[in-house]
Amino acid sequence: MEMRLRLYFDSFGDVLVPFPPEDEQAQIMNILSEQLRQSDLVEETFRAQIEKLKEYKTTLINNAVTGQIKVA
């Protein structure tokens, strides 16, 4: 038989929540901050590449429409 404990609102404040010491929290924050910075750099790079591809697409379309390049 499986027993399930219930957590009622009035006893919610009695629950102990473990957390790492402050120095470990600082290490975790440093690691997460670095990963977030790297993620932002990757996103910025992709956005720049997408913008260049859009410019290239526009140039190709303009060149095809004006007859500067042949489209088979």
PyMOL Python script that loads the backbone (N, CA, C, O; Angstrom):
from pymol import cmd

cmd.read_pdbstr("""\
ATOM      1  N   MET A   1       0.842  -1.181   0.000  1.00  0.00           N
ATOM      2  CA  MET A   1       0.000   0.000   0.000  1.00  0.00           C
ATOM      3  C   MET A   1       0.886   1.243   0.000  1.00  0.00           C
ATOM      4  O   MET A   1       1.833   1.347   0.779  1.00  0.00           O
ATOM      5  N   GLU A   2       0.571   2.150  -0.858  1.00  0.00           N
ATOM      6  CA  GLU A   2       1.371   3.372  -1.008  1.00  0.00           C
ATOM      7  C   GLU A   2       0.751   4.487  -0.170  1.00  0.00           C
ATOM      8  O   GLU A   2      -0.452   4.742  -0.227  1.00  0.00           O
ATOM      9  N   MET A   3       1.620   5.149   0.617  1.00  0.00           N
ATOM     10  CA  MET A   3       1.138   6.276   1.431  1.00  0.00           C
ATOM     11  C   MET A   3       1.551   7.583   0.771  1.00  0.00           C
ATOM     12  O   MET A   3       2.678   7.728   0.298  1.00  0.00           O
ATOM     13  N   ARG A   4       0.645   8.505   0.747  1.00  0.00           N
ATOM     14  CA  ARG A   4       0.933   9.829   0.210  1.00  0.00           C
ATOM     15  C   ARG A   4       0.712  10.850   1.302  1.00  0.00           C
ATOM     16  O   ARG A   4      -0.318  10.866   1.976  1.00  0.00           O
ATOM     17  N   LEU A   5       1.702  11.697   1.455  1.00  0.00           N
ATOM     18  CA  LEU A   5       1.583  12.764   2.437  1.00  0.00           C
ATOM     19  C   LEU A   5       1.000  13.990   1.766  1.00  0.00           C
ATOM     20  O   LEU A   5       1.290  14.270   0.603  1.00  0.00           O
ATOM     21  N   ARG A   6       0.190  14.708   2.491  1.00  0.00           N
ATOM     22  CA  ARG A   6      -0.397  15.923   1.952  1.00  0.00           C
ATOM     23  C   ARG A   6       0.253  17.127   2.602  1.00  0.00           C
ATOM     24  O   ARG A   6       0.599  17.107   3.784  1.00  0.00           O
ATOM     25  N   LEU A   7       0.410  18.151   1.827  1.00  0.00           N
ATOM     26  CA  LEU A   7       0.975  19.394   2.333  1.00  0.00           C
ATOM     27  C   LEU A   7      -0.122  20.449   2.304  1.00  0.00           C
ATOM     28  O   LEU A   7      -0.528  20.920   1.241  1.00  0.00           O
ATOM     29  N   TYR A   8      -0.582  20.802   3.464  1.00  0.00           N
ATOM     30  CA  TYR A   8      -1.637  21.803   3.574  1.00  0.00           C
ATOM     31  C   TYR A   8      -1.025  23.187   3.670  1.00  0.00           C
ATOM     32  O   TYR A   8       0.108  23.351   4.122  1.00  0.00           O
ATOM     33  N   PHE A   9      -1.787  24.178   3.241  1.00  0.00           N
ATOM     34  CA  PHE A   9      -1.297  25.549   3.175  1.00  0.00           C
ATOM     35  C   PHE A   9      -0.787  26.040   4.527  1.00  0.00           C
ATOM     36  O   PHE A   9       0.239  26.718   4.575  1.00  0.00           O
ATOM     37  N   ASP A  10      -1.460  25.724   5.612  1.00  0.00           N
ATOM     38  CA  ASP A  10      -1.048  26.223   6.932  1.00  0.00           C
ATOM     39  C   ASP A  10       0.269  25.620   7.402  1.00  0.00           C
ATOM     40  O   ASP A  10       0.925  26.191   8.273  1.00  0.00           O
ATOM     41  N   SER A  11       0.674  24.471   6.841  1.00  0.00           N
ATOM     42  CA  SER A  11       1.950  23.868   7.236  1.00  0.00           C
ATOM     43  C   SER A  11       3.029  24.058   6.179  1.00  0.00           C
ATOM     44  O   SER A  11       4.126  23.512   6.303  1.00  0.00           O
ATOM     45  N   PHE A  12       2.725  24.829   5.142  1.00  0.00           N
ATOM     46  CA  PHE A  12       3.675  25.027   4.048  1.00  0.00           C
ATOM     47  C   PHE A  12       4.966  25.674   4.525  1.00  0.00           C
ATOM     48  O   PHE A  12       6.042  25.326   4.039  1.00  0.00           O
ATOM     49  N   GLY A  13       4.881  26.600   5.457  1.00  0.00           N
ATOM     50  CA  GLY A  13       6.062  27.283   5.983  1.00  0.00           C
ATOM     51  C   GLY A  13       6.962  26.390   6.812  1.00  0.00           C
ATOM     52  O   GLY A  13       8.102  26.763   7.092  1.00  0.00           O
ATOM     53  N   ASP A  14       6.490  25.231   7.209  1.00  0.00           N
ATOM     54  CA  ASP A  14       7.287  24.312   8.028  1.00  0.00           C
ATOM     55  C   ASP A  14       8.204  23.417   7.198  1.00  0.00           C
ATOM     56  O   ASP A  14       9.031  22.693   7.753  1.00  0.00           O
ATOM     57  N   VAL A  15       8.063  23.461   5.879  1.00  0.00           N
ATOM     58  CA  VAL A  15       8.852  22.597   5.007  1.00  0.00           C
ATOM     59  C   VAL A  15      10.270  23.155   4.904  1.00  0.00           C
ATOM     60  O   VAL A  15      10.469  24.333   4.609  1.00  0.00           O
ATOM     61  N   LEU A  16      11.244  22.294   5.151  1.00  0.00           N
ATOM     62  CA  LEU A  16      12.644  22.692   5.039  1.00  0.00           C
ATOM     63  C   LEU A  16      13.105  22.487   3.595  1.00  0.00           C
ATOM     64  O   LEU A  16      12.902  21.423   3.009  1.00  0.00           O
ATOM     65  N   VAL A  17      13.722  23.512   3.044  1.00  0.00           N
ATOM     66  CA  VAL A  17      14.217  23.446   1.679  1.00  0.00           C
ATOM     67  C   VAL A  17      15.732  23.565   1.717  1.00  0.00           C
ATOM     68  O   VAL A  17      16.266  24.588   2.147  1.00  0.00           O
ATOM     69  N   PRO A  18      16.430  22.522   1.268  1.00  0.00           N
ATOM     70  CA  PRO A  18      17.898  22.595   1.285  1.00  0.00           C
ATOM     71  C   PRO A  18      18.413  23.519   0.177  1.00  0.00           C
ATOM     72  O   PRO A  18      17.816  23.612  -0.895  1.00  0.00           O
ATOM     73  N   PHE A  19      19.505  24.184   0.447  1.00  0.00           N
ATOM     74  CA  PHE A  19      20.152  25.026  -0.560  1.00  0.00           C
ATOM     75  C   PHE A  19      21.650  25.006  -0.302  1.00  0.00           C
ATOM     76  O   PHE A  19      22.092  24.822   0.832  1.00  0.00           O
ATOM     77  N   PRO A  20      22.432  25.196  -1.368  1.00  0.00           N
ATOM     78  CA  PRO A  20      23.890  25.118  -1.232  1.00  0.00           C
ATOM     79  C   PRO A  20      24.446  26.320  -0.465  1.00  0.00           C
ATOM     80  O   PRO A  20      23.793  27.359  -0.371  1.00  0.00           O
ATOM     81  N   PRO A  21      25.655  26.172   0.079  1.00  0.00           N
ATOM     82  CA  PRO A  21      26.295  27.294   0.780  1.00  0.00           C
ATOM     83  C   PRO A  21      26.526  28.468  -0.178  1.00  0.00           C
ATOM     84  O   PRO A  21      26.505  28.296  -1.397  1.00  0.00           O
ATOM     85  N   GLU A  22      26.743  29.646   0.376  1.00  0.00           N
ATOM     86  CA  GLU A  22      26.861  30.862  -0.440  1.00  0.00           C
ATOM     87  C   GLU A  22      27.981  30.786  -1.467  1.00  0.00           C
ATOM     88  O   GLU A  22      27.811  31.252  -2.594  1.00  0.00           O
ATOM     89  N   ASP A  23      29.128  30.205  -1.103  1.00  0.00           N
ATOM     90  CA  ASP A  23      30.233  30.133  -2.068  1.00  0.00           C
ATOM     91  C   ASP A  23      29.868  29.234  -3.251  1.00  0.00           C
ATOM     92  O   ASP A  23      30.243  29.517  -4.389  1.00  0.00           O
ATOM     93  N   GLU A  24      29.139  28.157  -2.981  1.00  0.00           N
ATOM     94  CA  GLU A  24      28.703  27.272  -4.059  1.00  0.00           C
ATOM     95  C   GLU A  24      27.628  27.960  -4.909  1.00  0.00           C
ATOM     96  O   GLU A  24      27.592  27.781  -6.126  1.00  0.00           O
ATOM     97  N   GLN A  25      26.760  28.738  -4.276  1.00  0.00           N
ATOM     98  CA  GLN A  25      25.764  29.502  -5.023  1.00  0.00           C
ATOM     99  C   GLN A  25      26.449  30.492  -5.961  1.00  0.00           C
ATOM    100  O   GLN A  25      26.026  30.678  -7.102  1.00  0.00           O
ATOM    101  N   ALA A  26      27.510  31.122  -5.466  1.00  0.00           N
ATOM    102  CA  ALA A  26      28.257  32.080  -6.289  1.00  0.00           C
ATOM    103  C   ALA A  26      28.902  31.373  -7.480  1.00  0.00           C
ATOM    104  O   ALA A  26      28.901  31.905  -8.590  1.00  0.00           O
ATOM    105  N   GLN A  27      29.452  30.180  -7.258  1.00  0.00           N
ATOM    106  CA  GLN A  27      30.047  29.404  -8.353  1.00  0.00           C
ATOM    107  C   GLN A  27      28.990  29.042  -9.390  1.00  0.00           C
ATOM    108  O   GLN A  27      29.225  29.146 -10.594  1.00  0.00           O
ATOM    109  N   ILE A  28      27.839  28.622  -8.915  1.00  0.00           N
ATOM    110  CA  ILE A  28      26.747  28.269  -9.822  1.00  0.00           C
ATOM    111  C   ILE A  28      26.347  29.488 -10.648  1.00  0.00           C
ATOM    112  O   ILE A  28      26.161  29.385 -11.860  1.00  0.00           O
ATOM    113  N   MET A  29      26.217  30.627 -10.002  1.00  0.00           N
ATOM    114  CA  MET A  29      25.849  31.858 -10.709  1.00  0.00           C
ATOM    115  C   MET A  29      26.896  32.242 -11.750  1.00  0.00           C
ATOM    116  O   MET A  29      26.553  32.681 -12.848  1.00  0.00           O
ATOM    117  N   ASN A  30      28.177  32.075 -11.405  1.00  0.00           N
ATOM    118  CA  ASN A  30      29.248  32.397 -12.356  1.00  0.00           C
ATOM    119  C   ASN A  30      29.181  31.492 -13.585  1.00  0.00           C
ATOM    120  O   ASN A  30      29.324  31.952 -14.718  1.00  0.00           O
ATOM    121  N   ILE A  31      28.962  30.213 -13.344  1.00  0.00           N
ATOM    122  CA  ILE A  31      28.877  29.264 -14.456  1.00  0.00           C
ATOM    123  C   ILE A  31      27.665  29.583 -15.329  1.00  0.00           C
ATOM    124  O   ILE A  31      27.770  29.614 -16.555  1.00  0.00           O
ATOM    125  N   LEU A  32      26.518  29.820 -14.695  1.00  0.00           N
ATOM    126  CA  LEU A  32      25.311  30.140 -15.459  1.00  0.00           C
ATOM    127  C   LEU A  32      25.463  31.449 -16.220  1.00  0.00           C
ATOM    128  O   LEU A  32      24.999  31.560 -17.354  1.00  0.00           O
ATOM    129  N   SER A  33      26.103  32.433 -15.615  1.00  0.00           N
ATOM    130  CA  SER A  33      26.315  33.711 -16.290  1.00  0.00           C
ATOM    131  C   SER A  33      27.194  33.546 -17.518  1.00  0.00           C
ATOM    132  O   SER A  33      26.924  34.148 -18.558  1.00  0.00           O
ATOM    133  N   GLU A  34      28.233  32.745 -17.412  1.00  0.00           N
ATOM    134  CA  GLU A  34      29.132  32.500 -18.545  1.00  0.00           C
ATOM    135  C   GLU A  34      28.392  31.761 -19.656  1.00  0.00           C
ATOM    136  O   GLU A  34      28.539  32.101 -20.830  1.00  0.00           O
ATOM    137  N   GLN A  35      27.602  30.753 -19.296  1.00  0.00           N
ATOM    138  CA  GLN A  35      26.850  30.016 -20.302  1.00  0.00           C
ATOM    139  C   GLN A  35      25.825  30.916 -20.984  1.00  0.00           C
ATOM    140  O   GLN A  35      25.604  30.808 -22.191  1.00  0.00           O
ATOM    141  N   LEU A  36      25.209  31.789 -20.225  1.00  0.00           N
ATOM    142  CA  LEU A  36      24.237  32.720 -20.790  1.00  0.00           C
ATOM    143  C   LEU A  36      24.924  33.706 -21.734  1.00  0.00           C
ATOM    144  O   LEU A  36      24.379  34.047 -22.784  1.00  0.00           O
ATOM    145  N   ARG A  37      26.117  34.160 -21.361  1.00  0.00           N
ATOM    146  CA  ARG A  37      26.880  35.076 -22.217  1.00  0.00           C
ATOM    147  C   ARG A  37      27.226  34.388 -23.533  1.00  0.00           C
ATOM    148  O   ARG A  37      27.085  34.982 -24.602  1.00  0.00           O
ATOM    149  N   GLN A  38      27.677  33.140 -23.458  1.00  0.00           N
ATOM    150  CA  GLN A  38      28.013  32.389 -24.667  1.00  0.00           C
ATOM    151  C   GLN A  38      26.772  32.167 -25.530  1.00  0.00           C
ATOM    152  O   GLN A  38      26.837  32.265 -26.755  1.00  0.00           O
ATOM    153  N   SER A  39      25.666  31.873 -24.898  1.00  0.00           N
ATOM    154  CA  SER A  39      24.411  31.689 -25.625  1.00  0.00           C
ATOM    155  C   SER A  39      24.005  32.976 -26.333  1.00  0.00           C
ATOM    156  O   SER A  39      23.535  32.936 -27.470  1.00  0.00           O
ATOM    157  N   ASP A  40      24.180  34.104 -25.678  1.00  0.00           N
ATOM    158  CA  ASP A  40      23.866  35.394 -26.289  1.00  0.00           C
ATOM    159  C   ASP A  40      24.753  35.666 -27.497  1.00  0.00           C
ATOM    160  O   ASP A  40      24.288  36.198 -28.505  1.00  0.00           O
ATOM    161  N   LEU A  41      26.035  35.300 -27.397  1.00  0.00           N
ATOM    162  CA  LEU A  41      26.953  35.485 -28.520  1.00  0.00           C
ATOM    163  C   LEU A  41      26.538  34.627 -29.717  1.00  0.00           C
ATOM    164  O   LEU A  41      26.568  35.088 -30.858  1.00  0.00           O
ATOM    165  N   VAL A  42      26.156  33.390 -29.452  1.00  0.00           N
ATOM    166  CA  VAL A  42      25.715  32.499 -30.526  1.00  0.00           C
ATOM    167  C   VAL A  42      24.456  33.063 -31.182  1.00  0.00           C
ATOM    168  O   VAL A  42      24.336  33.079 -32.407  1.00  0.00           O
ATOM    169  N   GLU A  43      23.529  33.522 -30.358  1.00  0.00           N
ATOM    170  CA  GLU A  43      22.296  34.097 -30.900  1.00  0.00           C
ATOM    171  C   GLU A  43      22.601  35.328 -31.756  1.00  0.00           C
ATOM    172  O   GLU A  43      22.031  35.499 -32.834  1.00  0.00           O
ATOM    173  N   GLU A  44      23.486  36.165 -31.279  1.00  0.00           N
ATOM    174  CA  GLU A  44      23.869  37.375 -32.035  1.00  0.00           C
ATOM    175  C   GLU A  44      24.505  37.002 -33.376  1.00  0.00           C
ATOM    176  O   GLU A  44      24.230  37.636 -34.395  1.00  0.00           O
ATOM    177  N   THR A  45      25.351  35.979 -33.372  1.00  0.00           N
ATOM    178  CA  THR A  45      25.994  35.515 -34.600  1.00  0.00           C
ATOM    179  C   THR A  45      24.958  35.000 -35.601  1.00  0.00           C
ATOM    180  O   THR A  45      25.013  35.325 -36.787  1.00  0.00           O
ATOM    181  N   PHE A  46      24.009  34.191 -35.106  1.00  0.00           N
ATOM    182  CA  PHE A  46      22.962  33.670 -35.989  1.00  0.00           C
ATOM    183  C   PHE A  46      22.102  34.790 -36.550  1.00  0.00           C
ATOM    184  O   PHE A  46      21.748  34.768 -37.728  1.00  0.00           O
ATOM    185  N   ARG A  47      21.765  35.757 -35.726  1.00  0.00           N
ATOM    186  CA  ARG A  47      20.941  36.875 -36.202  1.00  0.00           C
ATOM    187  C   ARG A  47      21.678  37.658 -37.300  1.00  0.00           C
ATOM    188  O   ARG A  47      21.070  38.075 -38.285  1.00  0.00           O
ATOM    189  N   ALA A  48      22.981  37.852 -37.121  1.00  0.00           N
ATOM    190  CA  ALA A  48      23.776  38.560 -38.130  1.00  0.00           C
ATOM    191  C   ALA A  48      23.816  37.751 -39.429  1.00  0.00           C
ATOM    192  O   ALA A  48      23.703  38.319 -40.516  1.00  0.00           O
ATOM    193  N   GLN A  49      23.975  36.431 -39.321  1.00  0.00           N
ATOM    194  CA  GLN A  49      23.996  35.581 -40.504  1.00  0.00           C
ATOM    195  C   GLN A  49      22.656  35.605 -41.223  1.00  0.00           C
ATOM    196  O   GLN A  49      22.612  35.646 -42.453  1.00  0.00           O
ATOM    197  N   ILE A  50      21.574  35.579 -40.475  1.00  0.00           N
ATOM    198  CA  ILE A  50      20.238  35.638 -41.073  1.00  0.00           C
ATOM    199  C   ILE A  50      20.059  36.955 -41.812  1.00  0.00           C
ATOM    200  O   ILE A  50      19.513  36.984 -42.915  1.00  0.00           O
ATOM    201  N   GLU A  51      20.515  38.035 -41.210  1.00  0.00           N
ATOM    202  CA  GLU A  51      20.389  39.346 -41.852  1.00  0.00           C
ATOM    203  C   GLU A  51      21.188  39.390 -43.157  1.00  0.00           C
ATOM    204  O   GLU A  51      20.710  39.932 -44.153  1.00  0.00           O
ATOM    205  N   LYS A  52      22.400  38.825 -43.160  1.00  0.00           N
ATOM    206  CA  LYS A  52      23.208  38.796 -44.379  1.00  0.00           C
ATOM    207  C   LYS A  52      22.547  37.939 -45.459  1.00  0.00           C
ATOM    208  O   LYS A  52      22.586  38.289 -46.639  1.00  0.00           O
ATOM    209  N   LEU A  53      21.943  36.821 -45.061  1.00  0.00           N
ATOM    210  CA  LEU A  53      21.238  35.975 -46.029  1.00  0.00           C
ATOM    211  C   LEU A  53      20.028  36.700 -46.621  1.00  0.00           C
ATOM    212  O   LEU A  53      19.745  36.562 -47.811  1.00  0.00           O
ATOM    213  N   LYS A  54      19.329  37.455 -45.814  1.00  0.00           N
ATOM    214  CA  LYS A  54      18.195  38.235 -46.323  1.00  0.00           C
ATOM    215  C   LYS A  54      18.667  39.274 -47.344  1.00  0.00           C
ATOM    216  O   LYS A  54      18.032  39.474 -48.380  1.00  0.00           O
ATOM    217  N   GLU A  55      19.794  39.934 -47.037  1.00  0.00           N
ATOM    218  CA  GLU A  55      20.358  40.913 -47.969  1.00  0.00           C
ATOM    219  C   GLU A  55      20.764  40.228 -49.270  1.00  0.00           C
ATOM    220  O   GLU A  55      20.511  40.751 -50.356  1.00  0.00           O
ATOM    221  N   TYR A  56      21.394  39.057 -49.161  1.00  0.00           N
ATOM    222  CA  TYR A  56      21.823  38.304 -50.338  1.00  0.00           C
ATOM    223  C   TYR A  56      20.612  37.900 -51.180  1.00  0.00           C
ATOM    224  O   TYR A  56      20.640  38.016 -52.405  1.00  0.00           O
ATOM    225  N   LYS A  57      19.558  37.430 -50.529  1.00  0.00           N
ATOM    226  CA  LYS A  57      18.332  37.044 -51.221  1.00  0.00           C
ATOM    227  C   LYS A  57      17.754  38.235 -51.987  1.00  0.00           C
ATOM    228  O   LYS A  57      17.376  38.107 -53.152  1.00  0.00           O
ATOM    229  N   THR A  58      17.689  39.382 -51.332  1.00  0.00           N
ATOM    230  CA  THR A  58      17.164  40.585 -51.983  1.00  0.00           C
ATOM    231  C   THR A  58      18.000  40.958 -53.193  1.00  0.00           C
ATOM    232  O   THR A  58      17.462  41.307 -54.244  1.00  0.00           O
ATOM    233  N   THR A  59      19.323  40.883 -53.043  1.00  0.00           N
ATOM    234  CA  THR A  59      20.224  41.198 -54.155  1.00  0.00           C
ATOM    235  C   THR A  59      20.016  40.233 -55.317  1.00  0.00           C
ATOM    236  O   THR A  59      19.961  40.655 -56.472  1.00  0.00           O
ATOM    237  N   LEU A  60      19.901  38.943 -55.018  1.00  0.00           N
ATOM    238  CA  LEU A  60      19.670  37.950 -56.068  1.00  0.00           C
ATOM    239  C   LEU A  60      18.356  38.212 -56.799  1.00  0.00           C
ATOM    240  O   LEU A  60      18.305  38.163 -58.028  1.00  0.00           O
ATOM    241  N   ILE A  61      17.312  38.486 -56.055  1.00  0.00           N
ATOM    242  CA  ILE A  61      16.008  38.756 -56.681  1.00  0.00           C
ATOM    243  C   ILE A  61      16.098  39.991 -57.565  1.00  0.00           C
ATOM    244  O   ILE A  61      15.621  39.982 -58.700  1.00  0.00           O
ATOM    245  N   ASN A  62      16.709  41.054 -57.050  1.00  0.00           N
ATOM    246  CA  ASN A  62      16.848  42.292 -57.844  1.00  0.00           C
ATOM    247  C   ASN A  62      17.649  42.034 -59.110  1.00  0.00           C
ATOM    248  O   ASN A  62      17.279  42.510 -60.184  1.00  0.00           O
ATOM    249  N   ASN A  63      18.736  41.291 -58.999  1.00  0.00           N
ATOM    250  CA  ASN A  63      19.566  40.997 -60.167  1.00  0.00           C
ATOM    251  C   ASN A  63      18.819  40.151 -61.193  1.00  0.00           C
ATOM    252  O   ASN A  63      18.970  40.344 -62.400  1.00  0.00           O
ATOM    253  N   ALA A  64      18.011  39.212 -60.702  1.00  0.00           N
ATOM    254  CA  ALA A  64      17.231  38.369 -61.622  1.00  0.00           C
ATOM    255  C   ALA A  64      16.157  39.184 -62.316  1.00  0.00           C
ATOM    256  O   ALA A  64      15.935  39.018 -63.515  1.00  0.00           O
ATOM    257  N   VAL A  65      15.489  40.059 -61.584  1.00  0.00           N
ATOM    258  CA  VAL A  65      14.416  40.866 -62.150  1.00  0.00           C
ATOM    259  C   VAL A  65      14.951  41.849 -63.181  1.00  0.00           C
ATOM    260  O   VAL A  65      14.318  42.070 -64.214  1.00  0.00           O
ATOM    261  N   THR A  66      16.102  42.437 -62.914  1.00  0.00           N
ATOM    262  CA  THR A  66      16.669  43.429 -63.826  1.00  0.00           C
ATOM    263  C   THR A  66      17.460  42.787 -64.961  1.00  0.00           C
ATOM    264  O   THR A  66      17.978  43.496 -65.825  1.00  0.00           O
ATOM    265  N   GLY A  67      17.560  41.463 -64.975  1.00  0.00           N
ATOM    266  CA  GLY A  67      18.237  40.761 -66.046  1.00  0.00           C
ATOM    267  C   GLY A  67      19.742  40.720 -65.912  1.00  0.00           C
ATOM    268  O   GLY A  67      20.420  40.341 -66.867  1.00  0.00           O
ATOM    269  N   GLN A  68      20.285  41.086 -64.793  1.00  0.00           N
ATOM    270  CA  GLN A  68      21.732  41.075 -64.614  1.00  0.00           C
ATOM    271  C   GLN A  68      22.262  39.661 -64.474  1.00  0.00           C
ATOM    272  O   GLN A  68      23.435  39.411 -64.751  1.00  0.00           O
ATOM    273  N   ILE A  69      21.417  38.733 -64.048  1.00  0.00           N
ATOM    274  CA  ILE A  69      21.789  37.322 -64.018  1.00  0.00           C
ATOM    275  C   ILE A  69      20.678  36.530 -64.687  1.00  0.00           C
ATOM    276  O   ILE A  69      19.513  36.928 -64.666  1.00  0.00           O
ATOM    277  N   LYS A  70      21.055  35.399 -65.285  1.00  0.00           N
ATOM    278  CA  LYS A  70      20.075  34.544 -65.944  1.00  0.00           C
ATOM    279  C   LYS A  70      19.594  33.502 -64.951  1.00  0.00           C
ATOM    280  O   LYS A  70      20.379  32.908 -64.212  1.00  0.00           O
ATOM    281  N   VAL A  71      18.299  33.296 -64.953  1.00  0.00           N
ATOM    282  CA  VAL A  71      17.704  32.260 -64.101  1.00  0.00           C
ATOM    283  C   VAL A  71      17.161  31.179 -65.025  1.00  0.00           C
ATOM    284  O   VAL A  71      16.311  31.447 -65.874  1.00  0.00           O
ATOM    285  N   ALA A  72      17.651  29.969 -64.856  1.00  0.00           N
ATOM    286  CA  ALA A  72      17.244  28.880 -65.744  1.00  0.00           C
ATOM    287  C   ALA A  72      15.978  28.224 -65.262  1.00  0.00           C
ATOM    288  O   ALA A  72      15.490  27.286 -65.891  1.00  0.00           O
TER     289      ALA A  72
END
""", "prot")
cmd.dss("prot")
cmd.show_as("cartoon", "prot")
cmd.util.cbc("prot")
cmd.orient("prot")
